[in-house]
């Protein structure tokens, strides 16, 4: 098949919307626009609430009729929601399965109905989807490692508040951080703590680690789910001090939510990796529209500053840009960063 880029999808979508009253309207909304389903994985974090905000805006822009559900971090609910979408006759589904091992049967059901699937933020461990829209999560872990390694001059100890290791994201970030520390900063001890993306669990384990290991001078939170609890624990320990204070604990997060950016400006958080909630919504829907239009893609550079890679036979992943964000926009052990007030960051657009 001929490979096409995403250039012009907005024009195609506008034409489809304009001609919506013509022809077969099976799987179309009242206006004749294609109906697609989007399952939101959760609504208890600022990052995913931002994704939820952006999704209908881009659906309207692309001329898509949107059906939505929320699986609340529960794969059984996601399976049930997929059945709902099938019964509604959707032409495509976007989802962000948090348990990337357990989603395979649901993908098989959708494939049997010839309903294309785009996964957002996560990649299924098995099973095929039309496209994965994600950033390079191993790069998240490595960027956090290099920032902390540089700030601690290769010595001391850090806590890594892991996500869920049932998720490819949790595994990628954990493995990359550990691999980087072992190879480049062997003088830094890493205390890895499984949290299942639960902020209360993360805070409790950080509290325990800081009590048992007073030499800890760094925290890597694998997403902003742990932000409030981490700052509260540091405050209780009289460690929530500016970066010039010898007691300062360097904190790195992953997400790029507005609260993280504000805390970087205030000196409470030192860095984050901005994963693009807006672009996740935009390109998930653009790829669904492309699937409905019968387009195909190949590995290589895109027209939106990303790279499509083949992660296994038949599975492509569009790895969107996710920069390291710091207060000074400096370079840390070879990793460049952007300043926290950079207007290009989605967290500064809300």
Steps between C-alpha positions, in 0.01 A plus 500: 500500500604855443627671813352837585580765758253676725520817291158608388297287741324810627391584144378145442309507828334827408387357167362190670308716746367719220382199300372313805142486380591302189539126458502225762474641851566170681739580782438872448357764728197715438709728280639208304841533666684176584435382855805406706531382858756628748546327834658724762720290730439705815394846617684529830818670377562841347670340201207282401248772576691718253483222240126475563468875443691494171329196345159652407673813373704302248206274412303807400796636304530173307129463435460187712196406706628397843381233743688480830534269799728488805653169608636642829825302485304172486557263208164329561324834456705567189385168356138587576545847351639348180184290476295817537692661216440195280127519570506869409649420160815709538746510212807508723609497865773685689595365841782522755508158668681521833542122524675444169520123541129438559362700207576243227158324500321834464722593206416168338127570538533840337717359222236235430250783447753681275508795737845664497657586834748770595659470843609815677789530746528122535583213265336156527737219591336286231238549234488741210378857484493748212744737673646566843515871589757533770830656596822305552450394861847356531625851425292624796691277736836582347441877506401481868810291573737738324351806667527348846840352426631842400342679798633246751842486333467122477477442876235437765158336478168553325147361527318392186120504545406252233170480319331168435736234366199336330518804269758534224549857618593398851736233371666725241560787742624269775733294283648804325561685827663199660710419192622859477586522870685169493700590191573869559457571872600187691566715809128580534278254688146464361212403728224383265148508639199346324194726537245385239457869403348561845597832660425391857716189463780709349492750790507225762797325339690826453444582868641161599802532271592850616484385862710189437747660260572864591764515225227511233530816292287419196149383411385377160120495473393307193203732460330790676270261689758520781556876492278619786603220733869541424496872574300442819749239626797724420334787686433282804865397498613864474654414162280719278771761463653684205759340271781707655437349844721196575189316629323534164364176352498513121162396362436390141155415367340387175195676352548875466174603666459869595553425870837343426606803297395732783694293751809513281473881502467491880800269545303210648527279191818500294397341170231315315461330166205656318295227337258674266139457615381725217687313228391163637139608445569660163692219336295218649199644319695585184619141475146370554387728218786370285399140577140570399631654177709189427841664532815320602832609652861388508787557742675834468477869579157662504385851414444580869849468652475135597615162377296192416684185608415134452503349847420149378369339182186681391497752785594865447549764769505875442741626763411861568743754638526515882764749618672524835384819677710687754521845658805606300455315170849357543668184374551217748751230411418541133123538543369838389200654672251781449409760760188449705343820361548397136178587316520186285429275799140383517503559877542874433206514260220410741 
